[in-house]
Amino acid sequence: MARTVDYSRKAEKIKEQVDELVQELAAAKSAPVIVKRSLKVTDINFEEEDINTLMQIQARLARVILEKSK
């Protein structure tokens, strides 16, 4: 027996996920900007930081590593 796939249902699920991502990105853009400050990694308590701050730290580290590896 051939399996039938309801592509309209799959497309609706994907659309919902995309809409959710767009909303999250819009919320992230309106989030307060972290002021640049000079810290030592040992001064940061990673366990107590919120996920947005950790993601910003990760992105910044990735950019620095990429620049230094060129």
N, CA, C and O atoms as a CHARMM CRD file, in Angstrom:
* protein
*
  280
    1    1 MET  N      0.82500  -1.18400   0.00000 PROA 1      0.00000
    2    1 MET  CA     0.00000   0.00000   0.00000 PROA 1      0.00000
    3    1 MET  C      0.86900   1.24700   0.00000 PROA 1      0.00000
    4    1 MET  O      1.87800   1.32500   0.70100 PROA 1      0.00000
    5    2 ALA  N      0.46900   2.18600  -0.77400 PROA 2      0.00000
    6    2 ALA  CA     1.18400   3.46000  -0.82800 PROA 2      0.00000
    7    2 ALA  C      0.72700   4.35500   0.31900 PROA 2      0.00000
    8    2 ALA  O     -0.45200   4.39900   0.67200 PROA 2      0.00000
    9    3 ARG  N      1.69000   5.06000   0.88300 PROA 3      0.00000
   10    3 ARG  CA     1.37700   6.00800   1.95300 PROA 3      0.00000
   11    3 ARG  C      1.03000   7.35400   1.35800 PROA 3      0.00000
   12    3 ARG  O      1.71200   7.82300   0.44700 PROA 3      0.00000
   13    4 THR  N     -0.00300   7.97400   1.84900 PROA 4      0.00000
   14    4 THR  CA    -0.34100   9.30600   1.36000 PROA 4      0.00000
   15    4 THR  C      0.18200  10.33900   2.34900 PROA 4      0.00000
   16    4 THR  O      0.14100  10.15000   3.56500 PROA 4      0.00000
   17    5 VAL  N      0.66400  11.41600   1.79700 PROA 5      0.00000
   18    5 VAL  CA     1.22400  12.47900   2.62100 PROA 5      0.00000
   19    5 VAL  C      0.36300  13.72300   2.44100 PROA 5      0.00000
   20    5 VAL  O      0.08400  14.14400   1.31900 PROA 5      0.00000
   21    6 ASP  N     -0.04800  14.29400   3.54700 PROA 6      0.00000
   22    6 ASP  CA    -0.84100  15.52100   3.51900 PROA 6      0.00000
   23    6 ASP  C      0.11700  16.70900   3.55500 PROA 6      0.00000
   24    6 ASP  O      0.49300  17.19800   4.62100 PROA 6      0.00000
   25    7 TYR  N      0.50300  17.16200   2.34800 PROA 7      0.00000
   26    7 TYR  CA     1.49300  18.23300   2.25300 PROA 7      0.00000
   27    7 TYR  C      0.96300  19.55300   2.79100 PROA 7      0.00000
   28    7 TYR  O      1.73400  20.36400   3.30400 PROA 7      0.00000
   29    8 SER  N     -0.33200  19.77900   2.68200 PROA 8      0.00000
   30    8 SER  CA    -0.87300  21.03600   3.20100 PROA 8      0.00000
   31    8 SER  C     -0.73700  21.08400   4.72200 PROA 8      0.00000
   32    8 SER  O     -0.48800  22.14900   5.28500 PROA 8      0.00000
   33    9 ARG  N     -0.89400  19.95300   5.38300 PROA 9      0.00000
   34    9 ARG  CA    -0.72000  19.89800   6.83200 PROA 9      0.00000
   35    9 ARG  C      0.73900  20.11400   7.21800 PROA 9      0.00000
   36    9 ARG  O      1.04200  20.83200   8.17100 PROA 9      0.00000
   37   10 LYS  N      1.63400  19.48500   6.46800 PROA 10     0.00000
   38   10 LYS  CA     3.06400  19.66600   6.72100 PROA 10     0.00000
   39   10 LYS  C      3.46800  21.12000   6.48600 PROA 10     0.00000
   40   10 LYS  O      4.24100  21.68300   7.26100 PROA 10     0.00000
   41   11 ALA  N      2.95100  21.72200   5.42900 PROA 11     0.00000
   42   11 ALA  CA     3.26100  23.11500   5.12100 PROA 11     0.00000
   43   11 ALA  C      2.74600  24.03200   6.22700 PROA 11     0.00000
   44   11 ALA  O      3.41700  24.99700   6.59100 PROA 11     0.00000
   45   12 GLU  N      1.57400  23.74400   6.75800 PROA 12     0.00000
   46   12 GLU  CA     1.01400  24.55900   7.84200 PROA 12     0.00000
   47   12 GLU  C      1.88600  24.46000   9.09000 PROA 12     0.00000
   48   12 GLU  O      2.10000  25.46200   9.77200 PROA 12     0.00000
   49   13 LYS  N      2.38900  23.27100   9.39700 PROA 13     0.00000
   50   13 LYS  CA     3.27600  23.10100  10.55200 PROA 13     0.00000
   51   13 LYS  C      4.56100  23.89400  10.36300 PROA 13     0.00000
   52   13 LYS  O      5.03100  24.55000  11.29300 PROA 13     0.00000
   53   14 ILE  N      5.12500  23.83900   9.17600 PROA 14     0.00000
   54   14 ILE  CA     6.35300  24.58100   8.88000 PROA 14     0.00000
   55   14 ILE  C      6.09200  26.07900   8.99000 PROA 14     0.00000
   56   14 ILE  O      6.90300  26.81600   9.55100 PROA 14     0.00000
   57   15 LYS  N      4.95400  26.52900   8.45200 PROA 15     0.00000
   58   15 LYS  CA     4.59500  27.94400   8.53300 PROA 15     0.00000
   59   15 LYS  C      4.47700  28.37700   9.99100 PROA 15     0.00000
   60   15 LYS  O      4.94300  29.46000  10.34300 PROA 15     0.00000
   61   16 GLU  N      3.87300  27.56700  10.83600 PROA 16     0.00000
   62   16 GLU  CA     3.75200  27.88800  12.25700 PROA 16     0.00000
   63   16 GLU  C      5.12000  28.01900  12.89800 PROA 16     0.00000
   64   16 GLU  O      5.34600  28.92800  13.69600 PROA 16     0.00000
   65   17 GLN  N      6.04300  27.11300  12.55600 PROA 17     0.00000
   66   17 GLN  CA     7.38800  27.17000  13.11500 PROA 17     0.00000
   67   17 GLN  C      8.12000  28.42200  12.65200 PROA 17     0.00000
   68   17 GLN  O      8.81300  29.06100  13.44300 PROA 17     0.00000
   69   18 VAL  N      7.97500  28.77800  11.38100 PROA 18     0.00000
   70   18 VAL  CA     8.61800  29.97900  10.85700 PROA 18     0.00000
   71   18 VAL  C      8.05000  31.21700  11.54100 PROA 18     0.00000
   72   18 VAL  O      8.79700  32.11900  11.92000 PROA 18     0.00000
   73   19 ASP  N      6.73200  31.26100  11.69700 PROA 19     0.00000
   74   19 ASP  CA     6.10200  32.39400  12.38500 PROA 19     0.00000
   75   19 ASP  C      6.61900  32.52100  13.81200 PROA 19     0.00000
   76   19 ASP  O      6.87600  33.62500  14.29300 PROA 19     0.00000
   77   20 GLU  N      6.76700  31.39700  14.47600 PROA 20     0.00000
   78   20 GLU  CA     7.28200  31.40400  15.84900 PROA 20     0.00000
   79   20 GLU  C      8.71900  31.93600  15.88600 PROA 20     0.00000
   80   20 GLU  O      9.06600  32.72400  16.76500 PROA 20     0.00000
   81   21 LEU  N      9.54400  31.51000  14.94200 PROA 21     0.00000
   82   21 LEU  CA    10.92300  31.99200  14.87400 PROA 21     0.00000
   83   21 LEU  C     10.97300  33.49100  14.60400 PROA 21     0.00000
   84   21 LEU  O     11.78900  34.20100  15.19100 PROA 21     0.00000
   85   22 VAL  N     10.10500  33.97600  13.71900 PROA 22     0.00000
   86   22 VAL  CA    10.06600  35.40800  13.41600 PROA 22     0.00000
   87   22 VAL  C      9.69100  36.19400  14.66800 PROA 22     0.00000
   88   22 VAL  O     10.27600  37.24200  14.93900 PROA 22     0.00000
   89   23 GLN  N      8.73300  35.70100  15.42200 PROA 23     0.00000
   90   23 GLN  CA     8.33700  36.37000  16.65700 PROA 23     0.00000
   91   23 GLN  C      9.48500  36.39100  17.65600 PROA 23     0.00000
   92   23 GLN  O      9.71800  37.40600  18.31300 PROA 23     0.00000
   93   24 GLU  N     10.20000  35.28400  17.77600 PROA 24     0.00000
   94   24 GLU  CA    11.33000  35.22400  18.69900 PROA 24     0.00000
   95   24 GLU  C     12.44300  36.17700  18.27100 PROA 24     0.00000
   96   24 GLU  O     13.06300  36.82800  19.11200 PROA 24     0.00000
   97   25 LEU  N     12.69800  36.25800  16.97000 PROA 25     0.00000
   98   25 LEU  CA    13.72300  37.18100  16.47800 PROA 25     0.00000
   99   25 LEU  C     13.32000  38.62800  16.73400 PROA 25     0.00000
  100   25 LEU  O     14.15700  39.44800  17.11100 PROA 25     0.00000
  101   26 ALA  N     12.05800  38.94200  16.53500 PROA 26     0.00000
  102   26 ALA  CA    11.58000  40.30000  16.78800 PROA 26     0.00000
  103   26 ALA  C     11.72400  40.63900  18.26800 PROA 26     0.00000
  104   26 ALA  O     12.09800  41.75800  18.61800 PROA 26     0.00000
  105   27 ALA  N     11.43000  39.68000  19.13000 PROA 27     0.00000
  106   27 ALA  CA    11.56600  39.90200  20.57000 PROA 27     0.00000
  107   27 ALA  C     13.03700  40.07200  20.94300 PROA 27     0.00000
  108   27 ALA  O     13.36900  40.89000  21.80100 PROA 27     0.00000
  109   28 ALA  N     13.91300  39.30900  20.30500 PROA 28     0.00000
  110   28 ALA  CA    15.34200  39.39800  20.60300 PROA 28     0.00000
  111   28 ALA  C     15.90300  40.74600  20.16800 PROA 28     0.00000
  112   28 ALA  O     16.77900  41.29900  20.83300 PROA 28     0.00000
  113   29 LYS  N     15.40200  41.27700  19.05600 PROA 29     0.00000
  114   29 LYS  CA    15.88300  42.57600  18.58000 PROA 29     0.00000
  115   29 LYS  C     15.45300  43.69400  19.50400 PROA 29     0.00000
  116   29 LYS  O     16.15700  44.69600  19.63600 PROA 29     0.00000
  117   30 SER  N     14.31100  43.53800  20.14400 PROA 30     0.00000
  118   30 SER  CA    13.83300  44.57800  21.04300 PROA 30     0.00000
  119   30 SER  C     14.38600  44.41000  22.46000 PROA 30     0.00000
  120   30 SER  O     14.10500  45.22400  23.34000 PROA 30     0.00000
  121   31 ALA  N     15.15800  43.36900  22.67300 PROA 31     0.00000
  122   31 ALA  CA    15.75800  43.13500  23.99100 PROA 31     0.00000
  123   31 ALA  C     16.81800  44.19100  24.25300 PROA 31     0.00000
  124   31 ALA  O     17.42500  44.70500  23.31300 PROA 31     0.00000
  125   32 PRO  N     17.04700  44.51500  25.50200 PROA 32     0.00000
  126   32 PRO  CA    18.05400  45.53200  25.81100 PROA 32     0.00000
  127   32 PRO  C     19.45100  45.11400  25.34300 PROA 32     0.00000
  128   32 PRO  O     19.82100  43.94200  25.41700 PROA 32     0.00000
  129   33 VAL  N     20.19900  46.07500  24.87100 PROA 33     0.00000
  130   33 VAL  CA    21.54800  45.82800  24.36900 PROA 33     0.00000
  131   33 VAL  C     22.50700  45.79900  25.56000 PROA 33     0.00000
  132   33 VAL  O     22.44800  46.65100  26.44700 PROA 33     0.00000
  133   34 ILE  N     23.36700  44.82600  25.55800 PROA 34     0.00000
  134   34 ILE  CA    24.34500  44.70800  26.63800 PROA 34     0.00000
  135   34 ILE  C     25.48700  45.68200  26.37500 PROA 34     0.00000
  136   34 ILE  O     26.04100  45.72700  25.27600 PROA 34     0.00000
  137   35 VAL  N     25.82200  46.44200  27.37100 PROA 35     0.00000
  138   35 VAL  CA    26.90400  47.41500  27.25000 PROA 35     0.00000
  139   35 VAL  C     28.23000  46.65700  27.20600 PROA 35     0.00000
  140   35 VAL  O     28.45700  45.72300  27.97500 PROA 35     0.00000
  141   36 LYS  N     29.09600  47.08300  26.28800 PROA 36     0.00000
  142   36 LYS  CA    30.40200  46.43800  26.18700 PROA 36     0.00000
  143   36 LYS  C     31.18900  46.69900  27.45900 PROA 36     0.00000
  144   36 LYS  O     31.26200  47.82500  27.94900 PROA 36     0.00000
  145   37 ARG  N     31.76300  45.65600  27.96800 PROA 37     0.00000
  146   37 ARG  CA    32.58200  45.78200  29.16600 PROA 37     0.00000
  147   37 ARG  C     33.69500  44.74500  29.08700 PROA 37     0.00000
  148   37 ARG  O     33.55900  43.71100  28.43400 PROA 37     0.00000
  149   38 SER  N     34.75200  45.03400  29.74000 PROA 38     0.00000
  150   38 SER  CA    35.89400  44.13700  29.71600 PROA 38     0.00000
  151   38 SER  C     35.82800  43.22900  30.93700 PROA 38     0.00000
  152   38 SER  O     35.92400  43.69400  32.07200 PROA 38     0.00000
  153   39 LEU  N     35.66700  41.94900  30.70100 PROA 39     0.00000
  154   39 LEU  CA    35.57500  40.97100  31.78400 PROA 39     0.00000
  155   39 LEU  C     36.53800  39.82900  31.53000 PROA 39     0.00000
  156   39 LEU  O     36.95700  39.57100  30.40200 PROA 39     0.00000
  157   40 LYS  N     36.86600  39.17100  32.59000 PROA 40     0.00000
  158   40 LYS  CA    37.61100  37.92900  32.46600 PROA 40     0.00000
  159   40 LYS  C     36.59600  36.79500  32.45900 PROA 40     0.00000
  160   40 LYS  O     35.55300  36.87500  33.10700 PROA 40     0.00000
  161   41 VAL  N     36.90700  35.76100  31.73500 PROA 41     0.00000
  162   41 VAL  CA    35.98800  34.62100  31.65500 PROA 41     0.00000
  163   41 VAL  C     35.73800  34.03400  33.04400 PROA 41     0.00000
  164   41 VAL  O     34.64500  33.54200  33.32600 PROA 41     0.00000
  165   42 THR  N     36.72800  34.08600  33.89000 PROA 42     0.00000
  166   42 THR  CA    36.56000  33.53400  35.23600 PROA 42     0.00000
  167   42 THR  C     35.60300  34.35900  36.08500 PROA 42     0.00000
  168   42 THR  O     35.11300  33.88200  37.10900 PROA 42     0.00000
  169   43 ASP  N     35.32900  35.61800  35.66100 PROA 43     0.00000
  170   43 ASP  CA    34.40700  36.46800  36.40600 PROA 43     0.00000
  171   43 ASP  C     32.94000  36.18700  36.07400 PROA 43     0.00000
  172   43 ASP  O     32.04800  36.65800  36.77900 PROA 43     0.00000
  173   44 ILE  N     32.68700  35.43800  35.02500 PROA 44     0.00000
  174   44 ILE  CA    31.31800  35.17400  34.59300 PROA 44     0.00000
  175   44 ILE  C     30.82300  33.87500  35.22500 PROA 44     0.00000
  176   44 ILE  O     31.46600  32.83100  35.11900 PROA 44     0.00000
  177   45 ASN  N     29.68100  33.95900  35.87600 PROA 45     0.00000
  178   45 ASN  CA    29.04600  32.76300  36.42400 PROA 45     0.00000
  179   45 ASN  C     28.05100  32.25900  35.37400 PROA 45     0.00000
  180   45 ASN  O     26.90600  32.70900  35.33300 PROA 45     0.00000
  181   46 PHE  N     28.48500  31.33800  34.54100 PROA 46     0.00000
  182   46 PHE  CA    27.67500  30.85600  33.43300 PROA 46     0.00000
  183   46 PHE  C     26.39800  30.16600  33.90100 PROA 46     0.00000
  184   46 PHE  O     25.40000  30.16400  33.18100 PROA 46     0.00000
  185   47 GLU  N     26.41700  29.59200  35.07500 PROA 47     0.00000
  186   47 GLU  CA    25.24900  28.88300  35.58700 PROA 47     0.00000
  187   47 GLU  C     24.08700  29.83400  35.87500 PROA 47     0.00000
  188   47 GLU  O     22.92800  29.43000  35.78800 PROA 47     0.00000
  189   48 GLU  N     24.37900  31.08000  36.21500 PROA 48     0.00000
  190   48 GLU  CA    23.32800  32.02500  36.58900 PROA 48     0.00000
  191   48 GLU  C     22.89600  32.92800  35.43700 PROA 48     0.00000
  192   48 GLU  O     21.90300  33.64500  35.56700 PROA 48     0.00000
  193   49 GLU  N     23.60600  32.91400  34.32300 PROA 49     0.00000
  194   49 GLU  CA    23.25700  33.77500  33.19300 PROA 49     0.00000
  195   49 GLU  C     22.03600  33.22400  32.46000 PROA 49     0.00000
  196   49 GLU  O     21.82200  32.01300  32.39700 PROA 49     0.00000
  197   50 ASP  N     21.24000  34.14200  31.90700 PROA 50     0.00000
  198   50 ASP  CA    20.07800  33.71600  31.13200 PROA 50     0.00000
  199   50 ASP  C     20.53400  33.26300  29.74700 PROA 50     0.00000
  200   50 ASP  O     21.66000  33.53800  29.33100 PROA 50     0.00000
  201   51 ILE  N     19.65300  32.57200  29.04700 PROA 51     0.00000
  202   51 ILE  CA    20.00600  31.95300  27.76800 PROA 51     0.00000
  203   51 ILE  C     20.39800  32.99500  26.72100 PROA 51     0.00000
  204   51 ILE  O     21.29900  32.74700  25.91900 PROA 51     0.00000
  205   52 ASN  N     19.73800  34.15700  26.71500 PROA 52     0.00000
  206   52 ASN  CA    20.07600  35.19500  25.72600 PROA 52     0.00000
  207   52 ASN  C     21.49000  35.71700  25.93200 PROA 52     0.00000
  208   52 ASN  O     22.22500  35.91800  24.96500 PROA 52     0.00000
  209   53 THR  N     21.87000  35.93500  27.17100 PROA 53     0.00000
  210   53 THR  CA    23.22000  36.40700  27.46300 PROA 53     0.00000
  211   53 THR  C     24.25200  35.36300  27.06400 PROA 53     0.00000
  212   53 THR  O     25.29100  35.69400  26.49300 PROA 53     0.00000
  213   54 LEU  N     23.96100  34.09900  27.36700 PROA 54     0.00000
  214   54 LEU  CA    24.88800  33.02500  26.99700 PROA 54     0.00000
  215   54 LEU  C     25.03600  32.92400  25.48600 PROA 54     0.00000
  216   54 LEU  O     26.13200  32.67900  24.98400 PROA 54     0.00000
  217   55 MET  N     23.94000  33.11100  24.76000 PROA 55     0.00000
  218   55 MET  CA    24.01000  33.05000  23.30200 PROA 55     0.00000
  219   55 MET  C     24.81400  34.22400  22.74500 PROA 55     0.00000
  220   55 MET  O     25.53900  34.06600  21.76300 PROA 55     0.00000
  221   56 GLN  N     24.69100  35.39500  23.36200 PROA 56     0.00000
  222   56 GLN  CA    25.47600  36.54900  22.92100 PROA 56     0.00000
  223   56 GLN  C     26.95600  36.33000  23.19000 PROA 56     0.00000
  224   56 GLN  O     27.80000  36.69400  22.37000 PROA 56     0.00000
  225   57 ILE  N     27.27200  35.74200  24.32200 PROA 57     0.00000
  226   57 ILE  CA    28.66900  35.42700  24.64800 PROA 57     0.00000
  227   57 ILE  C     29.21900  34.42800  23.64500 PROA 57     0.00000
  228   57 ILE  O     30.33700  34.58100  23.15400 PROA 57     0.00000
  229   58 GLN  N     28.42700  33.40300  23.34100 PROA 58     0.00000
  230   58 GLN  CA    28.84500  32.38000  22.39000 PROA 58     0.00000
  231   58 GLN  C     29.08400  32.99600  21.01000 PROA 58     0.00000
  232   58 GLN  O     30.07800  32.68000  20.35600 PROA 58     0.00000
  233   59 ALA  N     28.18800  33.86600  20.56700 PROA 59     0.00000
  234   59 ALA  CA    28.33200  34.48600  19.24700 PROA 59     0.00000
  235   59 ALA  C     29.57900  35.35900  19.18800 PROA 59     0.00000
  236   59 ALA  O     30.31900  35.34400  18.20500 PROA 59     0.00000
  237   60 ARG  N     29.79700  36.11300  20.24600 PROA 60     0.00000
  238   60 ARG  CA    30.97900  36.98700  20.28100 PROA 60     0.00000
  239   60 ARG  C     32.26400  36.16200  20.26100 PROA 60     0.00000
  240   60 ARG  O     33.20700  36.49700  19.54400 PROA 60     0.00000
  241   61 LEU  N     32.30300  35.08500  21.04500 PROA 61     0.00000
  242   61 LEU  CA    33.47800  34.21900  21.04900 PROA 61     0.00000
  243   61 LEU  C     33.71900  33.59500  19.68900 PROA 61     0.00000
  244   61 LEU  O     34.86100  33.49300  19.24000 PROA 61     0.00000
  245   62 ALA  N     32.63600  33.17400  19.02700 PROA 62     0.00000
  246   62 ALA  CA    32.77700  32.57000  17.70300 PROA 62     0.00000
  247   62 ALA  C     33.35500  33.58700  16.71900 PROA 62     0.00000
  248   62 ALA  O     34.22200  33.24200  15.91600 PROA 62     0.00000
  249   63 ARG  N     32.88000  34.85200  16.77500 PROA 63     0.00000
  250   63 ARG  CA    33.40500  35.88500  15.88100 PROA 63     0.00000
  251   63 ARG  C     34.87800  36.14500  16.15100 PROA 63     0.00000
  252   63 ARG  O     35.66400  36.26000  15.21000 PROA 63     0.00000
  253   64 VAL  N     35.26100  36.24000  17.40100 PROA 64     0.00000
  254   64 VAL  CA    36.65800  36.51300  17.75900 PROA 64     0.00000
  255   64 VAL  C     37.54300  35.36300  17.30600 PROA 64     0.00000
  256   64 VAL  O     38.60800  35.58800  16.73100 PROA 64     0.00000
  257   65 ILE  N     37.11700  34.14600  17.55500 PROA 65     0.00000
  258   65 ILE  CA    37.89800  32.97300  17.14900 PROA 65     0.00000
  259   65 ILE  C     38.06000  32.93900  15.64100 PROA 65     0.00000
  260   65 ILE  O     39.14700  32.66900  15.13100 PROA 65     0.00000
  261   66 LEU  N     36.96100  33.21800  14.92100 PROA 66     0.00000
  262   66 LEU  CA    37.01900  33.21600  13.45600 PROA 66     0.00000
  263   66 LEU  C     38.00300  34.28300  12.95100 PROA 66     0.00000
  264   66 LEU  O     38.80400  34.01000  12.05800 PROA 66     0.00000
  265   67 GLU  N     37.94500  35.47400  13.51100 PROA 67     0.00000
  266   67 GLU  CA    38.84500  36.55200  13.10000 PROA 67     0.00000
  267   67 GLU  C     40.30600  36.19900  13.38500 PROA 67     0.00000
  268   67 GLU  O     41.18100  36.45100  12.55700 PROA 67     0.00000
  269   68 LYS  N     40.56000  35.62600  14.53800 PROA 68     0.00000
  270   68 LYS  CA    41.94300  35.30400  14.92100 PROA 68     0.00000
  271   68 LYS  C     42.48300  34.10800  14.14900 PROA 68     0.00000
  272   68 LYS  O     43.69800  33.95300  14.02600 PROA 68     0.00000
  273   69 SER  N     41.60000  33.26100  13.62700 PROA 69     0.00000
  274   69 SER  CA    42.06800  32.06800  12.90700 PROA 69     0.00000
  275   69 SER  C     42.37200  32.37400  11.44600 PROA 69     0.00000
  276   69 SER  O     42.90100  31.52300  10.73100 PROA 69     0.00000
  277   70 LYS  N     42.04200  33.58100  10.99800 PROA 70     0.00000
  278   70 LYS  CA    42.31700  33.93500   9.58400 PROA 70     0.00000
  279   70 LYS  C     43.76900  34.25100   9.38200 PROA 70     0.00000
  280   70 LYS  O     44.18200  34.56700   8.26700 PROA 70     0.00000
